[in-house]
Structure formats: structure tokens, C-alpha cells
Amino acid sequence: MIGTLAQAPSHGVTIALTFSAVLFALGLIGFLVRRNMILMFLCTELMLQAAAIAFIAFGRVHMDTGGQVFVIFILTVAAAEAAMALGLVVLLYRRRETLSAEAWQELHE
Amino acid sequence: MSGSFLAVAVLGDAAQAAHTGSHLESLVNAVIPKATAAPELAWAGWILLLPVLSAVLCTAFAALRVKNKLPAIVTVVSLGAAFALVLKLYLMRGPEAAPVVVHLWDWMNFSWGGGPWKSFQADVSLYIDSLTLLWMLFVTGLGTLIALYASEYMESDRGAGYCRFFFGVSIFLLAMSALVMADNLVLLYFGWEGVGLASYLLIGYDYHRPAAVEAAKKAFIMNRIGDLGLAVGIWLIWVNYGSVEFATLFQVFTNATSDAGGWDRSLIPFCLMLGAFGKSAQLPLFTWLPDAMEGPTPVSALIHAATMVTAGVYLLARMEPLFVLHPHAMTTVAWVGGLTALLAATIGMAQYDIKRVFAYSTISQLGYMFMGLGVGTAFGAAYHVLTHAFFKALLFLTAGAIMHGFAGQLDLRRLSGLRRVPGFGIVCWTMLIGCLWLSAFPYTAGFFSKDIILVQAMSQPKFQLLGWIGLATAGLTAYYTFRVWFRVCAGPVSFVSGELAHQTDHAQHATTADLHGAPHAHTGTASHSSHANESHAGGFHPHAPRLAINFVLLLLGLGAILSGIPGIQSLRGQHNWVQEMVYASTAVRASGELHTTTPVAFGLDAHGIVSVFGIGAALGGILIAWWLHRLNRRMADRLRSMLLSNSLTRWLPTSMENKWYVDEVYHALFRLPMWIASHLLNFFDRHIVDGLMVNGLGRVPVLIGRLFQPLYNGLLQGYATTMAGGLVLVLAWVAWKWLGAGGAA
């Protein structure tokens, strides 16, 4: 650990967290209202990045580099996930000739 | 026949005791000799072991799939050997021997201190007195003969149930011998249950027929009711008298002068009576016996006519020293017997199944036996048991021969003139002997034995009504017996084969012929008799009985005739062996034939009344049967339809044909409430316990799950909304708590 927690600067953190919350809310709303699978996937990416920003903000608050380490992990996971998810979307599109998530409603059976 | 001739004293030595009841009194106080141990007679144990041996061998034959008559041969030989041993015992000991106890091996022997109530002893030991021997002689003798008869009767079941049948007969003989020869009430109870089991197994022999299974269950369950009485009685005897061994008990009873004691002591004879009435098919437990006719006919003859059903008479005769202490018990026995005799005779008049007619006649005759015990002539009762065993076994075996020959046909409206069907001569003439003996035709054995009982009843003012009931029953007996004979054996030849015709005539005979490589004897008989019956439809040919059946029928006919000898001796005032045997046994306490010369009615004394009215009833009954069922058969049908058409008399034939609705009354009184209760309990169990409590609790999570099921709709956005909503709720809760906590602080 480097530095001390007691002297953590608090200004700017509120802005970062607010930005993170707004970004998350945008991602969430987008996920809820769109039916296009690619757009829904992009919205999940937005939420993921919102979480990453929140990590950095809290890392700053606690003067802990662990927050930034986590961001590296998140980005790695997000990259792997993007490769997987886009591959899946392509496969699903080939099956139904549409990108709408509603085409796969029967998967709940 | 004049009454004065018949009024000769039954007992030779009774002359000095005549006119008063003093003779009876002296016998009631007769001292029963104490039984002595006789270890030298240990070979008598083989009487019990031989049936065990044959039962074991029959089991082995069944396991080895023996398809010949070996089981029958083994059974007949071992039962015959048992009979020979009984005969040897009888010849060694004579009719008036003192009782002996033969200890075979220990069974139950507990002791928890000294004194009479501090130990319990019930060993496998034999109590051999003259009553034992009298019963064993006809049990093993008839058992052997009927097993021989069955070897031919059951032959179509070779390889199938043949071994099972003879196994059942063997264990029946084991149990019956144990019942009769037991030296204590516990071993007697073992035999009592054993004969019930054998009866159940053999009634249900044709277990694929629902009627047979029903009848077997009915017999077993109704006997259970009686057996409960016997079990309670044995327990009460031990509680009150401190022993279950006859040798000890009879000394206790002899020394007792009255039944003074608690209420449970006076209950004992009634408990034993319940057992006897169950086993011997008396009111109120008689309805199982007619249904037991579903069993094979040799079983009906052996178990349900000659031997097992007389176990009740044996029990009461054996326990007479106890019964004479309870005057009300004796009166009850007499009345139950008399009323059963009358009721069963009226039902027997209206039955069409030959075996059922004979079954009701068995109940009726057993009623006479109990009446004899109750009015105080154990000799009459035991003698009637003996004569009845011969002529009733004979009647059943002739019915079986007819059933065997006509493919199961037993309806007396569908059989006629069998006397002239070739091969059935012996059957019809021996059946005539049985019928004459059963209807107490003058100077037959049945006449003598019934006479002794009725005279004893008539001689006592309090039993006179019972005597008249007995005389009326005798008339009805003669009528229904000869109704069967005149219908079936006399008249023009005509018959309809039974339901088993196809099976027995074609399939089974073909297989047996193939198996033995020789044409079956039945085929020969059938072709021989074909010219006589060619008018009958379906080409059915009755097959006549062969050697074994005819031999047994003739032997039993001879036995029935010879069984009249003690009666003739008794009539002449001479000693006879049956009476000697009864008087030398424990049953002596209820014996002592009365010889009053006081006029009873019409200026005649008891003997005169019974001879005049008894002979009149027998001849009248036979004459009416001859008129209605031989000469003028249409008349009988017209009489029936006349009674049916009149609304005032309709109840008579209907209720007689429906057995006075006794089964229906029992159904309404016992089965229906139990049926309702069982269905209520079933409803409670199924819907309250299972439905509400077990499955109901299990369904709660399911119902909760169903409440949230609409959320699970397969729409990605739906799930996301749920998650987001949950998140919002959690956030709102956290925010509210935080704000609230902050506010509070």
C-alpha cells in the first residue's frame, strides 16, 4: 500500500461516481429498451465500464491501486466476452435471420 | 310300531333307576377316575406323526412335480396306518378303560413359584380315554376311506393340485388328531386352529374361482369369531382353575359342587360354546358351512360333514364336567341346537344344489347333537355323531360321484333318473341308504340315534317343546332328503351336463390319454352309455365312477348299516359299546338316559310319543316327497308358483329359498357398518392425512413457485427488468435505511 487513507482527496470522486452511475443507468436503460442483440451487448459493455470507473474512483478514495488492477481484469474479461458474444450473435443471426432477442423467447422452456 | 315295545329301557341297568331322575343324578355325580401316566403307550404318538410324514412327502412330491397318484397312495397308506394304530389302541384298552396320559415331549412348561397359579404346563401329550378313542376311530377311519375316494375323484388335477390336495388332507388329519387326543386345552386349541386352516386351504382349493375364495375366507373369518370365544374360555379356565390340563381340570370339576365364583367363572361355558357353535356351524355362526361346499366334494364329506364340524360336539362332551356345573349353559346348548336344527331344515327344503341341501342337513343334524348334549344324553349325541359321520359322508360322496360324472352338475332340477344311467347303480342305491338313514327311517341307525336324543328331551317337562321341534324337524328332514333322491335318482332319465363339460370331456381327457399312452377309461364308459342318452344335446356322456369310488361307497354303506347295531342293542336294553365308551369318559357327567313312564301327551310316555310321531314324520316326509317329486313333479312347481302368486304366502318360499336372509341380516348388521366405517376412515386417510397434511404441505412451495412463474417468460428484457427492479428495490431500501439511520442519529 502506498500513501495513507486518511489524506485521501475527496473532491472529484463524487463527479466520477456520478458519471459512473449515469453511465450504468444509460447502459441499463439501453439494455431494457432495445431488442437488437448487438446493441444490448454494447449496453452491457457500458455497464461494465461504469463499474470499472467506479472501481477507479473508489481506488482513488482509498488510495489503493487495487481498483486500477481490477480495471485491467475487467477490460480483459470484456475483450474475451466481446469475442464470444459477437460470435454467438453471428451464429444466432444465421439461425433466425434476425437480430431481435424476441426470436429466442422459447429458450426458456 | 307300538310305543310300548319301544319303551323298553334303553339301558339294561336302568330298570332300578326308572320313574325318577335318580339315575341322572347319580351319573352327574359320577367320579371321573384320575388319569394315570402310561409311557408304554408312547407309540400312540405315531397317530399324530403319520399325517405329518405324509404331508412332508406330499410337499416333496409337489417340489419334484410328481404327476402320478403317488401322493394319494402315500396319504391313504399313512392314514390307514394311523387308523390301524387307533384300532390297536382300542383293542388293547377296551371300551371302558380308565383314562391315561401319554407324554410325548415338552412344549410349554413355565413355573414361577409354587402353587396352582404359579406354573403353566401344556405339553404335547395325549389324553386317551374312551371318548378320545370313539372319535379317533371314525376320524382316522373315514379319513382313510375318503382319501381313497379322492384319489380317483381328484385325478384330473394330477400334476396340478393333486399334491396340494393331499397335503391339505394330511394336515387336516394331523390337526384333528391333535384336537381329539390333546391332554390340555392349549394343544386342543392348536388342533382347533389347524383344522380351521386345513378347512380354509381345502375350501379354497380351486383358488382361481372367486366363489371358492370367497367361501374359504367366509369360513375362516366366521370360525375366527368362534375361536376367539374358545381362546377367551381357555384363558378364563386357567385364571379360575389354575390349569389347562384335562387330568387336573377334571379332578377340580369333580370336586366342585357349583359354579360359585366370579362372573367370569360363569362365563366360561358360554365362551367354549361360542367356539363350538362356530366350528360346528350352529346359530348364529352357521352361514359359512353351506358356502364351504365350494370345496372339492371329498373335503365336504370329510371335513364339513363327518369330522371337523363334530369338533364342537367333542369339545362340549369333553368339557361336560364343567358344563353340568352351569344349568343355564346346558339349557342354552339344547335350545341353540334345537332351533338350528329347525331353521337349517327349513332352508334345506328350498335349495336346489344337492350339496347345499346336504350341507343344511349337516347343520340340522349337528343341531340334534347339541340338543342331545344340552338335554343330558351325551350318549345320544355321540352316537348321533357316529351314525351321522357314516351316512352323511356317504351322501356327500354319492353327490361327489354324480358331480364327477356329470361335469359339475349339482342342480337337482337338471338331473333325473340316474338310477337307469349305466354305471350309476351303486351310487344311487348307496345314496338311498344314506337318505333313509338321514331321514331316520324306522330301524336305521339314524332313527336310533335321533330317537335317544328326542326321548331324553321329551322326558323332561322343560325340554318338551324342544322335543316337538325335533320331531317336526325330523319330518322336514325326511322330506328334503327324499326330495333329492326322488328328483335325481328316480323318474325318467334326463340330465344336463355341468359347466365343466368341455374342459373335462375333451381337453383334459385328451391330455391324460396322451400322458399315459392308453385310452382313458372314461372314454370307454362314455361310448358304452351313449346309446342310452343319445337324445341329449351336446353329445355329453356322463362318466361313471370306477373302482375306488364304488368301493368306498359300498364300504361306507356297510358302515352306515353296521352303525345301527349299538342302537338295536340299546333298544333291547343291552349294553352297547358306544354307550359304554361314553359312560366311561368325562361325558358321563351329562349322561344318564331318563326312563320316565309318566304320560307326556295323548296318553303316551316319552318313548311312545317319539316312536309314533318320529316314525310318522319320517314316513310322512318320504311320502310327500314321493308324491311331489316322483309321481307328480309338476305339482311341486305348481305349488310353488301358487304360493308365490298369493301375496299372503309369498314370503314363505321366497325367504326359504333366500336362506331366511340370514346372510343379508349379517351383512346389514356387521358388514355394512364396517364397510361404512372403513370408507369413512379411508376418506379421512386419503383426503385429510394424505391430501391435506402430506401432499398439502408439499404443494405449498409449488404454489408459491407458480405465483412467480409469469416472470420466467423467456424474454431477455423481462429478466433484465426483474433484475433491475430488484436492484432498484435494494438500493431504495439501502437509501431509506441510510437516510433513516442518519435521521435517527
Interface residues (C-beta under 8 A of the other chain):
Chain A: L28 F31 L32 V33 R35 M40 A101 E102 W104 Q105 E106 L107 H108 E109
Chain B: Y712 N713 G714 L715 L716 Q717 A720 T721 A724
